[in-house]
Amino acid sequence: MVPFALSTVMDPPVSGPARAPRHSAPEDVSPACALIRKLDNFISLAEADRAALVGLTEYVRRIERHTVLAEQDSVPDHALIVFAGFASRYKRRASGRRQILAYLIPGDLCDYGALHGYALDHTIETLTDCRIARIPRAAYLDLLGQHPRIALALQHAKLAQQATAREWMANIGMRSGLERMAHLFCELLERLGSIGQVTAGQFDMPLTQTDLADALGLSSVHVNRVLQALRREGLIAWRGGRLCVLAPRQLRELAEFEAGYL
């Protein structure tokens, strides 16, 4: 285990992301709230844009955990949007071993097949019970054509996804297990905070230690040890499917976390 030092004064829990969003999204209690907030952080949306995003909820269905939404090598004819729950992109070896490439949280969209019609190089699967919208290609292209600000915001979101993938690669290649976990928790605090799903430093964390291990390139045993170390140092508390970041500044320092890539 890599040692690290903590200051004697602990930070109070934070109630949102470490940095201010690029645009302030209006308060929204619709099922599309996370999607609207996310895109509005990139490009200020008009009321017609928000109404169009709310209209996508007609495609939302409840999906059980561990349901494959798109198979590797398949050519999807629809876009996927996560409205609630956690999903993932992953690659799996013939042995069954899985490497999670990304966590998909509310507001995240997958449209590679819908836009380009080429085979996916990964699988998309729910990690928890989710609410997912499957938007037919024609309806999705119509949305982009009629709402250019939505199309531009989605382009920004894709750039953030690509930057996040590079950060995950650096996480596995350059950081210790303790630093990897700290970085992931800082990232989730930022991402969920930007869509209004962090309260007093707490957010839903319905993932298993296996889900964390497969994302961080660690064994489940190592994940357990790292979690215990973070708890012991007073940086986090995790119980009942809720994670609380108790000392955000110290956690960011440990991970050397900079949120600009998001």
Secondary structure as the mmCIF struct_conf table of DSSP 4:
data_model
#
loop_
_struct_conf.conf_type_id
_struct_conf.id
_struct_conf.beg_label_comp_id
_struct_conf.beg_label_asym_id
_struct_conf.beg_label_seq_id
_struct_conf.end_label_comp_id
_struct_conf.end_label_asym_id
_struct_conf.end_label_seq_id
BEND BEND1 THR A 8 VAL A 9
HELX_LH_PP_P HELX_LH_PP_P1 MET A 10 VAL A 14
BEND BEND2 SER A 15 GLY A 16
BEND BEND3 ALA A 18 ARG A 19
BEND BEND4 ARG A 22 HIS A 23
HELX_LH_PP_P HELX_LH_PP_P2 SER A 24 GLU A 27
BEND BEND5 SER A 30 SER A 30
TURN_TY1_P TURN_TY1_P1 PRO A 31 ALA A 32
HELX_RH_AL_P HELX_RH_AL_P1 CYS A 33 PHE A 42
BEND BEND6 ILE A 43 ILE A 43
HELX_LH_PP_P HELX_LH_PP_P3 SER A 44 ALA A 46
HELX_RH_AL_P HELX_RH_AL_P2 GLU A 47 GLY A 55
HELX_RH_3T_P HELX_RH_3T_P1 LEU A 56 TYR A 59
STRN STRN1 VAL A 60 ILE A 63
TURN_TY1_P TURN_TY1_P2 ARG A 65 HIS A 66
STRN STRN2 VAL A 68 ALA A 70
TURN_TY1_P TURN_TY1_P3 GLN A 72 ASP A 73
BEND BEND7 ASP A 77 ASP A 77
STRN STRN3 HIS A 78 ALA A 84
BEND BEND8 GLY A 85 GLY A 85
STRN STRN4 ALA A 87 ARG A 92
TURN_TY1_P TURN_TY1_P4 ALA A 94 SER A 95
BEND BEND9 GLY A 96 GLY A 96
STRN STRN5 ARG A 98 LEU A 104
TURN_TY1_P TURN_TY1_P5 PRO A 106 GLY A 107
STRN STRN6 LEU A 109 CYS A 110
HELX_RH_AL_P HELX_RH_AL_P3 TYR A 112 HIS A 116
BEND BEND10 ASP A 121 HIS A 122
STRN STRN7 THR A 123 THR A 126
BEND BEND11 LEU A 127 ASP A 129
STRN STRN8 CYS A 130 PRO A 136
HELX_RH_AL_P HELX_RH_AL_P4 ARG A 137 GLN A 146
HELX_RH_AL_P HELX_RH_AL_P5 PRO A 148 MET A 174
BEND BEND12 ARG A 175 ARG A 175
HELX_RH_AL_P HELX_RH_AL_P6 GLY A 177 SER A 194
TURN_TY1_P TURN_TY1_P6 ILE A 195 GLY A 196
STRN STRN9 THR A 199 THR A 199
TURN_TY1_P TURN_TY1_P7 ALA A 200 GLY A 201
STRN STRN10 GLN A 202 ASP A 204
HELX_RH_AL_P HELX_RH_AL_P7 GLN A 209 LEU A 216
TURN_TY1_P TURN_TY1_P8 GLY A 217 GLY A 217
HELX_RH_AL_P HELX_RH_AL_P8 SER A 220 ARG A 232
TURN_TY1_P TURN_TY1_P9 GLU A 233 GLY A 234
BEND BEND13 LEU A 235 LEU A 235
STRN STRN11 ILE A 236 ARG A 239
TURN_TY1_P TURN_TY1_P10 GLY A 240 GLY A 241
STRN STRN12 ARG A 242 VAL A 245
BEND BEND14 LEU A 246 LEU A 246
HELX_RH_AL_P HELX_RH_AL_P9 PRO A 248 ALA A 255
TURN_TY1_P TURN_TY1_P11 GLU A 256 GLU A 256
HELX_RH_3T_P HELX_RH_3T_P2 ALA A 259 TYR A 261
#
